[in-house]
Amino acid sequence: APPAVAPVAAEGREARNDDDITRWGYYRWYRQAVPADLEAEVARYRLAKPPSAPVQRALVARGAYEADSFREALGHYRILTDLEPQSVSWWMGLATCQKRLGMHRAELESWEKVLELDADNLFAQGNRAVALARVGDYVSAERALARLSPELGASPYLNVYVALYDAIRGREQRAVSALEEVLVARAEL
């Protein structure tokens, strides 16, 4: 069957669907303007496949996360943790995706893996404490926050974790008070 003909808006010309993959119509000048050398073909081939290098995959994972495609980002971070299991960054990315997807037991395991690799990571310590509260282990969450207090001192970050913990426990007023302290100290953030 001959290719379908589609009118080109406001130009009074027609474009034929001459591309078998996209079904888009091209004008002859455009077809000639698209590079057809080996480098362009290699680039198209790479774009059609998932990224293989960890750095490329990390960029795709971060982009998916920032676009709220947490499940896609999760898949990339899982692959990254398999490729480079000693990377704190990949485990932190995995944990944050799990948090956003409500996979709190898995999130907790990922934060524990981060702490296994970097015991002094305050971000992981605070998020682990909040994850403990999310799975209902309030005693362990309070202990984790208590251990975190001397490390963070009067840091606004501690108040963020405390506010999250209090909100999970249903203590709205305490959570709001902790967040108000963060706002007062926001210059330190």
Contacts in CASP RR format, 6 or more apart in sequence:
PFRMAT RR
TARGET T0000
AUTHOR 0000-0000-0000
METHOD contacts of the structure
MODEL  1
APPAVAPVAAEGREARNDDDITRWGYYRWYRQAVPADLEAEVARYRLAKP
PSAPVQRALVARGAYEADSFREALGHYRILTDLEPQSVSWWMGLATCQKR
LGMHRAELESWEKVLELDADNLFAQGNRAVALARVGDYVSAERALARLSP
ELGASPYLNVYVALYDAIRGREQRAVSALEEVLVARAEL
3 16 0 8 1.000
3 17 0 8 1.000
3 18 0 8 1.000
4 16 0 8 1.000
4 17 0 8 1.000
5 14 0 8 1.000
5 15 0 8 1.000
5 16 0 8 1.000
5 17 0 8 1.000
6 14 0 8 1.000
6 15 0 8 1.000
6 16 0 8 1.000
6 17 0 8 1.000
6 25 0 8 1.000
7 13 0 8 1.000
7 14 0 8 1.000
8 14 0 8 1.000
8 15 0 8 1.000
15 24 0 8 1.000
15 25 0 8 1.000
15 26 0 8 1.000
15 27 0 8 1.000
16 25 0 8 1.000
17 23 0 8 1.000
17 24 0 8 1.000
17 25 0 8 1.000
18 25 0 8 1.000
18 26 0 8 1.000
18 31 0 8 1.000
19 25 0 8 1.000
19 26 0 8 1.000
34 40 0 8 1.000
50 57 0 8 1.000
50 60 0 8 1.000
51 57 0 8 1.000
51 59 0 8 1.000
51 60 0 8 1.000
54 80 0 8 1.000
54 83 0 8 1.000
54 84 0 8 1.000
54 87 0 8 1.000
54 90 0 8 1.000
57 76 0 8 1.000
57 79 0 8 1.000
57 80 0 8 1.000
57 83 0 8 1.000
58 76 0 8 1.000
58 80 0 8 1.000
58 89 0 8 1.000
58 90 0 8 1.000
60 76 0 8 1.000
61 73 0 8 1.000
61 75 0 8 1.000
61 76 0 8 1.000
61 77 0 8 1.000
61 80 0 8 1.000
61 93 0 8 1.000
62 73 0 8 1.000
63 69 0 8 1.000
63 73 0 8 1.000
64 70 0 8 1.000
64 72 0 8 1.000
64 73 0 8 1.000
64 76 0 8 1.000
65 73 0 8 1.000
65 93 0 8 1.000
65 96 0 8 1.000
65 97 0 8 1.000
65 100 0 8 1.000
70 97 0 8 1.000
70 100 0 8 1.000
70 101 0 8 1.000
71 97 0 8 1.000
71 101 0 8 1.000
73 93 0 8 1.000
73 97 0 8 1.000
74 94 0 8 1.000
74 97 0 8 1.000
74 98 0 8 1.000
74 101 0 8 1.000
75 97 0 8 1.000
77 90 0 8 1.000
77 93 0 8 1.000
77 94 0 8 1.000
77 97 0 8 1.000
78 94 0 8 1.000
80 87 0 8 1.000
80 90 0 8 1.000
80 94 0 8 1.000
81 87 0 8 1.000
81 90 0 8 1.000
81 91 0 8 1.000
81 94 0 8 1.000
84 90 0 8 1.000
86 117 0 8 1.000
88 114 0 8 1.000
88 117 0 8 1.000
88 118 0 8 1.000
88 121 0 8 1.000
91 110 0 8 1.000
91 113 0 8 1.000
91 114 0 8 1.000
91 117 0 8 1.000
92 110 0 8 1.000
92 114 0 8 1.000
92 123 0 8 1.000
92 124 0 8 1.000
93 110 0 8 1.000
94 110 0 8 1.000
95 107 0 8 1.000
95 110 0 8 1.000
95 111 0 8 1.000
95 114 0 8 1.000
95 124 0 8 1.000
95 127 0 8 1.000
95 131 0 8 1.000
96 127 0 8 1.000
98 104 0 8 1.000
98 106 0 8 1.000
98 107 0 8 1.000
98 110 0 8 1.000
99 107 0 8 1.000
99 127 0 8 1.000
99 131 0 8 1.000
102 134 0 8 1.000
104 131 0 8 1.000
104 134 0 8 1.000
104 135 0 8 1.000
105 135 0 8 1.000
107 127 0 8 1.000
107 131 0 8 1.000
107 134 0 8 1.000
108 128 0 8 1.000
108 131 0 8 1.000
108 132 0 8 1.000
108 134 0 8 1.000
108 135 0 8 1.000
111 124 0 8 1.000
111 127 0 8 1.000
111 128 0 8 1.000
111 131 0 8 1.000
112 128 0 8 1.000
114 121 0 8 1.000
114 124 0 8 1.000
115 121 0 8 1.000
115 124 0 8 1.000
115 125 0 8 1.000
115 128 0 8 1.000
118 124 0 8 1.000
122 148 0 8 1.000
122 151 0 8 1.000
122 152 0 8 1.000
122 157 0 8 1.000
125 144 0 8 1.000
125 147 0 8 1.000
125 148 0 8 1.000
125 151 0 8 1.000
126 144 0 8 1.000
126 145 0 8 1.000
126 148 0 8 1.000
126 157 0 8 1.000
126 161 0 8 1.000
127 161 0 8 1.000
128 144 0 8 1.000
129 141 0 8 1.000
129 144 0 8 1.000
129 145 0 8 1.000
129 148 0 8 1.000
129 161 0 8 1.000
129 165 0 8 1.000
130 141 0 8 1.000
130 161 0 8 1.000
130 164 0 8 1.000
130 165 0 8 1.000
130 168 0 8 1.000
132 138 0 8 1.000
132 140 0 8 1.000
132 141 0 8 1.000
132 144 0 8 1.000
133 141 0 8 1.000
133 164 0 8 1.000
133 165 0 8 1.000
133 168 0 8 1.000
133 169 0 8 1.000
134 168 0 8 1.000
138 169 0 8 1.000
141 165 0 8 1.000
142 165 0 8 1.000
145 158 0 8 1.000
145 161 0 8 1.000
145 162 0 8 1.000
145 165 0 8 1.000
148 158 0 8 1.000
148 161 0 8 1.000
149 158 0 8 1.000
152 158 0 8 1.000
154 185 0 8 1.000
155 185 0 8 1.000
155 188 0 8 1.000
156 181 0 8 1.000
156 182 0 8 1.000
156 185 0 8 1.000
156 186 0 8 1.000
156 188 0 8 1.000
156 189 0 8 1.000
157 189 0 8 1.000
159 178 0 8 1.000
159 179 0 8 1.000
159 181 0 8 1.000
159 182 0 8 1.000
159 185 0 8 1.000
160 178 0 8 1.000
160 179 0 8 1.000
160 182 0 8 1.000
162 174 0 8 1.000
162 178 0 8 1.000
163 174 0 8 1.000
163 175 0 8 1.000
163 176 0 8 1.000
163 178 0 8 1.000
163 179 0 8 1.000
163 182 0 8 1.000
164 175 0 8 1.000
166 172 0 8 1.000
166 174 0 8 1.000
166 175 0 8 1.000
166 178 0 8 1.000
167 175 0 8 1.000
182 189 0 8 1.000
END
